[in-house]
Amino acid sequence: MDASTLASQIRDGHLTSSNIVQVFITHIKKTNPYINAVVENRFTQAIEQAKEYDKKARAGKFLGPLHGIPISIKESFDVKGMKTTGGLIHRQDFIAKTDAVCIDKLKQAGAIILVKTNTPTLCFCQETDNKLYGRTNNPWNITKTAGGSSGGEGALVAVGGSALGLGSDIGGSIRFPSHFNGVIGFKSGKHQVSQLGHYPFTAHPLQERMHSVGPMGKSVQDIKLLNRIIQDNPNQGKEALEYPEIIFLPALKNYPLAKSTQNMYNIVKNDLSGSFSIQEDIPPYFRDTALLWQEIMSIDGGKSIQKEGFTSDRSPYLKEYLKEKTTNTSQYHKYFTWALIGAAMFKPHKQRRQEIEKVIDEGDQIIATYLKERLLIFPVYHQGARPHGTVYNEIFSILKTYQKYLPFVAYANVWGLPSLTVPIAKDENNMPIGLQIISSSENESTLFNLAEWLEVKYGGYIRCDTLDNPNLV
């Protein structure tokens, strides 16, 4: 069941929060040893909280639309009384004293925080691994990546260990795990959800507009519900467009797709053509987006991330990278230190930074006009989940292969657009693959309507039951 259905069952008296919480705890204990998605739990507190919420329910007093529903939270969000480490060994004892803004809203809506889930070091990679908590595995095949940086959320929701989760996204960090694990995930538009209480905090304006907070779950209705709860202005936007034009990318040889991904993309395009106006086009700035994303992520040469990552003013990231590569004894994962090396290498000079700001200002206006009555449907990645390390090697390569693999997700980040990933099919390795729908913030209602159409047509979320019998793993 998704969270909305569970909430309805509680309201109707068919299920109790205590029963639901215990079922999730039992399932997490059975499956997490294989996927390593959960890094901290509050099982005891959640059981006691559920009992209190059941008393309120019997008295007809409901806190909100998520009354008594256990949810999971990406480790990067402050939850009072729980750790926020960023996967850093030197922060392993850091306990948050307050809730992040969005966590406070979820609690007010009646949600019970059950667990926190794994991320790469400081969320600085599209695969989930760090020196403090280790690597998260994809439940469909534990030899393959769960994606990142919300990889723990994606894996846990996929296996059914959480009714609903919360992630964040500055470079596909919600959409990669949603795509690889077969869950539904939503990257909100720029400035729609407060990031206060998220670690690390993105302070630079160009990076801040790329960073979004959003839900990951089992149904589009749940995504809409949680997004409404955490949004700063939940009533903004307009009525859904009656006849939106849907834009698909033409075949582009410089942006290769695996055969199974291309086939899925074509099938969806053909199926939609019977009910919607479909066009093939290359949206404005599409070919520039991956480079812009890389430059914005490197805008300060990685100094803000270095400051958080190291305990002294010096940032020996090169030394630590070489130490890890040669002896595997560094306290810092090679994904993290190699990304810092890249940020230093690709830092744009002052004139280029001014050019980027000008491009962004002009592009915002051009893209807003372009998307006025349009939606975009993009792939998420050129393939489904592959063995651990493959995505990292493709995105953080010295050969700059990110320019052909990253534009699909980077487009929504650079231009601050809402984007929702929906599972569509399986690839040749029986791994989930999905598509993302992108819109302007004012056309979110239209985006969700189309997502629900795709969900019904292709089945949407299907729980991974591979680990129901761990003896078969």
N, C-alpha and C positions, 0 to 999 in steps of 0.2 A: 504494500500500500504506500502511496505517497503521503506527504504530510497533511495535505488538505483532506484526504479521505480519513486518515487517522483522527484528525481534529473533529471531523463530523461524527465519527464513531464514539468519541469521548462525549461530545455534546448530547448524543442520543442515548448514552448510557450503555452502549454495547461493549465498549472496551474501557479500561481504566488506564490512566497514565502509568501507574505502577506496573501493570502487566506489560505495556508497550516498552517501558524502560528496561525491564528485566529481559525481555526477548532480545532487544538490541545488545545488551551487555553479554548475554550468552553467546550470541552470534559473533560479536567482536572477539571474545576470548578464543573462539574456535578458529577464526579466520586470520586474525591479525598476525599471528606468528609467521604466516606465509607471505603476507604483503607488507608488513611493517609500515602501516599507514598511520596508526595511532601512536603519538609520542607521550601523551599524558591523559589520564582519565580522572574523572570525579564521580566514579560509580556510586560510592557510598553517599555522597551528598545528593546525587541525582535521585537515588531511591527515596531518601527522606523528603526531598522536594516534591517528588511525584505523589507521595502520600498526602502531603499538604494540599496539593492541587486537586487531588481526588476528593478531599473533604469539601473544597470550594465548589467543585463540580456538582457534588450531591446536594449542595445548598443552592445551586443555580447561579453561582457566582463565577464567571469566566473572565480571566484576565485579558484575553484578546484572542485573535484568530489562531494563534499557535499554542493555546492553553494546554500545557502538559506534554508537548511534543519534544522528544529528545533530538537535539541537532548537534552537528559537528562543526568545529571552527578551525580554520587554518591557523597554524601556530603563530603567524605574524600579527595576529590581533591581540591586543591586551584584553585579558579576561581576569577580573579581580580574583586574586588568590591562586592564579595559575601562572606558569612560566611563560615568558616571552624571550626566547634565546636567539632566534635567527639561525639556529643550528651551530652557534659558536660555543666552543668549549669554555671560554672565559666568561660566558653569560649563563652557564648551566644552572646557577642558583638564583637568577634574577626572577623575582615574582612581582607581577603587576599589582599595583595598589588601587588602580581604578579600571573601569571598563572603557574600551574604545566606544566612540559615539554610536556606531552601528550595533555593537553588542548590547549596549544599554537599551536601544530600541527593540531588539529582539527579546530581551528579558521582559520588557514592558508588555510585549505582545503575548507573553506566556510561555515562551520557549524555555526548555531546560537544556543548559549546556552539558553535554555528556562527555565529549572528548575534544582534544586538540590534535591536529594532524600535521604530518611532516611536510617540510619544504627543503629546497636546496639552501645553501648558505646565503643568508640575507636575501633570499628569493632571487638570486642573481644568476639563474640558469633555467633552461626549459626542460631539465631533467631533475628529479628529486633525489638528492643524495647529499649528505653532509657528515662531518667528522663526529658530531655529537650523537646523532640518532641513526646514522646509517642510511641505507638505500631503501626506497619504497618500490615495490614490484607491482606489475600489472596483474590483477587477479585472473584475467583471461589466459594469461601465460606468464608465469613469474620470471621467466628469462627475459622478458621484454619490459620496456620503459613504461612507467605510468605518466610520463610527461611532467611538466613543472611550469610555474613554481607551485601551483596548487595541486601537486601530484598526490599528496596524502588524501585530500578531499575527493579527488576523482576516483582513486582506488577504493576508498571506503564506501562511497555512495554506490559504486558499481557492484560491489560484493553484497550490498544490502545492509551494511553496518551502521547506516545513518539514514534517517528519514529525509534530511535536508541539510545542506552545508553552506558555508560561506567562504568565498575565495577572493583573490585580488588579481589584477591583470595589468601589467605594464608592457608586456610583449608576448601576448598569447597565453599568459599564465593561468587563465581559467579555461581558455578554448583548447589548448593542447591536451590537458588532462581529460577534458570532456570528450574530445575526439578520440583519443587513444583508449579510453576506458568505457566509452559508450554511455555517457550520461549527458544530461542537458545542462548547459552552463551559459550564463549571461554576463557579458562585460557591459557595464552601464556606460552612458555617455559622460563626457567630461563635466566635472563640477556637479554631478547629480547626487553623489553619495559622499559624505564626509570621510576622509581618510585619517582623521584625528584618532590616535590610538593604534595606528598601524605601524609596524616596525619592519624595515626602516621607513621613515617618513620621507617622502619625496618633496623637497623644498624648492627646487628650481622650477620656475613657471612652465618651461617647455616640457619637463619631465612630469610635472604635476598634472598637466592636461592629458598626458598619456596614461596616467595611473587611474584605475577604476576598481571599485569594490562591487562584487556581485554574487548572486546565488548559484549554487550547483545542486541539482536534484534529479528527480525521477519524472517530473511532468512539467509541461509549460504552465499549467495553472499554479503550481507551486512556485515556479520562478516569478511569475507575475505577482503573486502574493508577497513573497519575501522582498522583492524589489520595491513594492509599494511601502512596505514597512520601513525599510532602511533609507529610502530616498529623502533628500532634504525638502523637496517640493513635489510630493507625490501626485498632486492634482494638475501639474503642468502638462503641456502637450495638447493635442487636439484629437478630435474624433478620427477613427480609422478611415483611411482613404477607401472609397468604394471601388475605384478602378486603378490600382497602382500599376505602374510599369515595372516589370522585374528584369533586371539586367544580369545577364550571365557573361562571363569572359569568353571571348573566342579562343580557339586553340592557339597557344603562344609557345613557340619552340624554346624560348629562353627561360620558360617557367615549367619544367617538365612535371607531369603527373604520372604516377604509377597507373598501369592499365586498369586496375580495379577501381581506382579513384576516378579516372576519366570516364569509365563506363557508368559509374554511379552518377556522376555529374550530368552526363548526357541523358540518362534515364529520367532524372528529376526534371531536367529542362523540357523533355518531351511530354512528360506527364502534366506539368504545369501549363503547357501551351494550350491545353483544352479548356482551361478555366481562367487564365490570366493573359495579359498582354506581355509577351516575352520579346526581349531584344538582346542581341549580342553587342557588347561595346566594351571599350577600355575606359574606365572612369578617369576623371582628371587626376593627374599626379600619380597614377598607379605605378608607373615605371620608376618614379623617383622615391617612392615611399620607403623601401628597405634601407636605402642609404641615409635618408633623413632620420629614420629610427635609430640607426647605428650612431649617427653623429649626435643626436640628442641624448642618447644614453651615455655618450662619451663627452658630454658638453663641458664637464670640469675635469676631464682626464681620470674619472673614477675617484676623485679625492674624497667626496662625501661618503662613498661606500668604504673606502680605505679607512677613514676616520672611525667608522663603526666597527670595522673588522679587526682592527689591531689595537692592542692595549697601550701602545706608546705613540708618540708623535711620528716616529719613523714608520714607514709602511714597506716592510721587506717582502713585498709580494713576489718579486722575481726569485729571491733567495728561497722563499717557501715553496714556490712552484717547482724549482729544481730539486729541492730536498724531497718533495713528495714523489716526483718522477723517478728519482734515483734510489731512495731508501724507503719510501712509503711511511715515513715517520713524522711528517708535518702535522700540526694541529689544524691545518687548513686544507680543504679538499681541492684537488687540482682544477675542478670546474671553476671554483671561485677565483683562484689566483690567476688562472689563464685568462679569465674574463677581465680581470683588472689589468693585465698586461695589454689586452686588446683595447680597453678603454683609454689607456695611456697612449697607445700607438695611434688611435683614430680620433684623438681630441681635435676638434676643429679650431683653426686659428681665429683670431678676433674678427677679421673681415668676413670669414665664412660664417661665423656665428651671426653676424649682422644680416648676411644673405639669408640664412635659415629663418630668422625672425621675420624677414620680409616675405619670404615664400609662404610661411605659415599664415601670416595675416591675409595675404592675397588668396591663398588656397582655401581658407575657411569660408570666404565669401563665394568663391566659385563652386565649391563642393556643396554648400548649403543650397545654392540655386539648382545645381544638378540633381540633388536628392529631394527636391521639393515634393515631387509626386512619384518618386522611384524608390525601389528597394534593390539592394545588391545581394546576389547569392554567390559566395566564393567557396572554394575548398578551404579547409583549415590547414592542411599540410599536404605535401605531395604523396604521402603514403600513410598507412596505418602504423601502429606501434611496431617498432623494430627492436632488436637487441639493445640492452643498456649501453649507452655511450654513443649510439649512432646519431641521434638528434644533436647532441652536444658537438660531435665532430663536424656535422654539416653546418651548424649555425656559428660556431666559434672557430672556423677554419681560417688560417692565414691566407687561403685562396679566395676569401670573401664569397664563399658559396651561399652565404646568407642572402645575397642579392637575388638569387633565383628560388630560394626556399621560404623566405620570410615575408614577402609582400602580402600574402593572403591574410595573415594575422596583423601585420604591422599597419596596414591601411587604417583599421579602426582605431589603433592606438595613436598614430601620428595626428589623425584628424579628429580625435576625441569622439568617435561615433559609437553608439550602442551596437552590440553584436551578440547574437544568440546562436549557440551551436546545438544542433539537433542530430542525434544518431539516425543514420539512414540504412546502412547495410553492413555486411562483413566483407573483408578483403579475402584474397586467395589463401591467407594463413588463418582464417576464421577469427580475425581481430576486427573490432568495431571501427567503422569509419563514418564520419558525419560531415555536415555542411554548416556554414554559418550564414545567417541572414543579417545584413547590415543596413541601418537606416540613419536618418537624422534623429536627434533626440525628440523632436516634436512629432515624429511619426512612429513612436514606440508602439502605439496601439495597432498600427498596421503590421508592424514587425511580428508582434505576438499572434495576430490573427493568422498570418502566413505560417508561423511556426506550428500552430495548432493543426493547420491543414496538413503539414508535412508529418506531424506526429501521428495523426489518424491514418494517413496514407501508408506510411512505412513502419508503423508499430512503435516508434519512439524508444523509450528506455526499456530494456530487457535485463532483468537482474542476472548477474553472472553467478551461476550456481556451481561453477567448477570446484569451489572449495567447500561445498556442502558436505562432501565426503573427502576429507583431507588425505585419507589412505590412498586415494587414486592419484594424488599429485605427484 
